[in-house]
Amino acid sequence: MGIEAWESMNIFRSYSPGLLMPQAFASPQFFCIDKGLKSKYNPLYVYFPGKIPREVFMPNNILDLIRARRSTRVFQDRAVLRQDLETLLEAAVWAPSGGNNQSWLFTAIQNKDILLKLNELVRQGFQTYIPDDDYPGKQQVKIHSQREGFNFYYHAPVLIIASNKPNYENAMADCSLALENIFLTAESLGLGSCYVNQLHWLQNDPGLRDFLFTLGIPREHRICNSAVIGYTVKPSPVPARKENTVRIVE
């Protein structure tokens, strides 16, 4: 049975295609930045008086999506549809959180000038704030940031920054769960995605924090992680799965 049919049975009090948010969300938890520094909140509400059939929310085989998802690092120069972006953000706010805290904020950036400014701040930040004896992953990015053409978001048309309240021990875990929702939803929409850590590593860089504040991210928020989204140039190969990583205790 389709969503429209369930709506006619008054299961949905309000419905907007591509974006469903529970009535419990009393305040907006994400916004999009596309032109200039204008932001637009998207609070919509939906009411569930009864049990919703599972197939309404799971049109795809979730295990197939998990297996198909890849980390994309080469993107087409092609904008992501606004409806698709809102669907990704919807998926994020439906993620589980510790104690149902939902204290996260997801900031989606499409503006190319803003993305380029962020990239320059990241490049400078790696030279200034990442010590030479830091762990190998950061050192590799630091070396790459010195090269011409460095771009931490891989020239993707969308960057989603996940931030959360300070002194909240589940902040990183909650935002990571939300990003996985974003990645799987992106796969279902024919979009590529990749997890990026650079803004998290540089979250104490004063210049970067000042700029993020102009985008609406509170100064006190922890920058937990980020996702880049766009259309892939070509399919990625299937990576081998390591053995002996699962154990069942009976």
N, C-alpha and C positions, 0 to 999 in steps of 0.2 A: 504494500500500500504506500502511495506517495505522500509527501509532506502535505500537499494541498488537501488530500483526503483527511488526514489527521487534523488539519486546521479546521476543516468543516465540522469536525466532531468536537470542537471547542477544546482540544488538547492544547492548542497554541492560542494564547490571548493576543499576542502580536507576533508577527513574523516578517523578516526582511530577507530575501534571497541572498545567500552568501555571507550572512552575518547573524549569528544567534548568540545572545548573551543572557545569562540567568538573572532573574530579578534580584538576587542577592547582591549583585554588583551595584552598590549604591553610588559609586563614583567612577568616572572613566579611568581605565587602566592602561590605555595605549593611545598614541596619537601618531599621525603621519606628517612628515615634513616633505613637501614637494617643491613648492615655488617660494623662493625667498625664505623667510623664517616663520612663515605662517603655519600654525598648527591647527588641526581640526580634531576635536574629540568625537568619539563615536559611541555614545551610550545608547544601546537598544536593550529592550527587556523582553523576556519570554517567560511564560508561566506554565508550570508543569503540574497540573492537579492529579495526574495519574501516571502510571508507568508508560514510558514511551518505548515502542518496539525497537529492539536493538538495530534492526536493519535500516531504520530511519537515519541513524547516525553513522553506520558502518557500511556504505555502499561498496567498498573495496575489501578485498581480502587483506587484512592488516599484515599478516605474515609475508605475503607477496611484496607489499610496500617496504617492509623492513629489509627484505633480501635485495630489493631493487635499488634502494637508496645508495648513493655514492657521494663522496666529497668532491665537489666540482670546483676547479680552480681556473677554468677558462670559460668565459661567458660571451654570449652574443651581445652586440651593441643594440639592444632591443628592450624597451620599457616593459615592466611587469604591469598588467592590468590592475587598476585600482580595486576592482572587485576581488581579484585573486589575492592582492595584498591584504585586504580586510579579512578574507577567509583565513589566511595564515595567522593573523593576529587573533582572530577568534579561536583558532586551535591553541594558541599560546595560553590564553586566559582560562581555557578548560583543563589545563594541566593540574595534577595534584600538587598540593603544597602542605607543608608541615602545619598541622592543626587547622587546615583550611585557612591559612593566614592571608593568602592572596595579596601580599604587600609589594609585589613586583610592579615595575613600570617598563613597558616596551615602547621604544622610540624608533620608528621606521623612517629612514632617510632616503629620499630619491633624488634630491637636488644635487646635480653634478658638481656645482661649485663648492657646496658644503662638503661633499665627499672628498674633493681634492684638497680642501683646506685641512680636513681631518688627517688625510694621508701625509701632508707636510708636517703637521704637528707630531704624528707618530714617528715619522722619519727622524725629526729633530730629537724627540724624546728618547729614542733608542740610543742616540749618541751621547746623551746627557745623563740619563737616569738608569741605564742598564749597565752594571759593572762588568768588567771583562772576565771575572771569575764566576759569573752567574751560570745557571745550569745550561746544558748544551742546546736545548731547544730555543732559549732566548738568544744565545750566542749566534745561532744560525740566522735568526731573523735580524739580529744586529748587523751581521755581515751583509745580508741581502739589502738592508736599508741604506747602505752606503753606495749601492750600485744604481746606475741610471735606470730609470723605468720601474723602480720599486713601487709597489702598490699593495698595501696590506689587505685590501678588500677585493683584489683580483679584478678590478674594473667591473664588478657586478653592478647592476642598476639599482639594487636595493641593499641597504645595510640596516639590520635590526639590532639595536642595543638593548640588552636586558640589564636593568639595574634594580636594586632592592634597598630596603632600609638598613641602616648601620646597626651593629650589635645584635643582629638576628642570625643565629647560627645556621639556620636552614637556607639562608639567602642563595648561596651558590647552588645547592641541590635543587631548590625550587625552580630557579631560572634555567638550570640545565634540563630538567624535565620538560619545561615549556619549550625549550629550543628543539628537543627531540620531536615534540608535537609539530612544530613548524617544519622540520625537515621531512617528516613523513607526509604531511599535508602538501608540501611543495612537490614531492614525488608524485602524489596523486593528481596534481594539477599540471604535470609535465614540466616542472621547473627543477633546476639544479640548486644545490645549496652547499654551504660549507661552514663549519664552526671556526671562528677566529678569536684569538685570545689577546691580541695586541692592546686593545683598549683596557682590558682587565689588568694587564701587566703594568700599564702606564697610568693607572687611575689616580696616582698621587702626584702626577706632573701638574704643577699649578697652571701652566698655559693651556694644557689640554682640558683641565677641569673648568677653567673659565669659559672656554669655547663650548663645552658640553652644557654648561649652565645656560648659555644663550639659546640652546636648542630645547630648553625646558627640563633638563635633567637636574634634579636638586643637588646642591653641592655636597650634602651629607650622604647621598646615596652611594652605595658600593656598585661599581661597574662589574657585574658578574661575568658576563660573556656576550658574544655577538654572533650574528648569523648573516651571511651574505646570500642573496637570492637572485636568480636570473635564469635565462635560457642557456642550456649547454650548447657548446659548439659541436661536440661529438660524444658518443657514449664512452663512459669510463670502463676499463677492464674490471672484471670481477676479482677482488682480492681474495687470496687464500685465507681460510680461517685457521687459526692456530689450534693445535690439538691439546688435549689435557687441560682445558680451561673450565670444565663443567664437572661437578660432582653431585651425586644424589645420595643422601644418607637415609636409609630406610630403617 
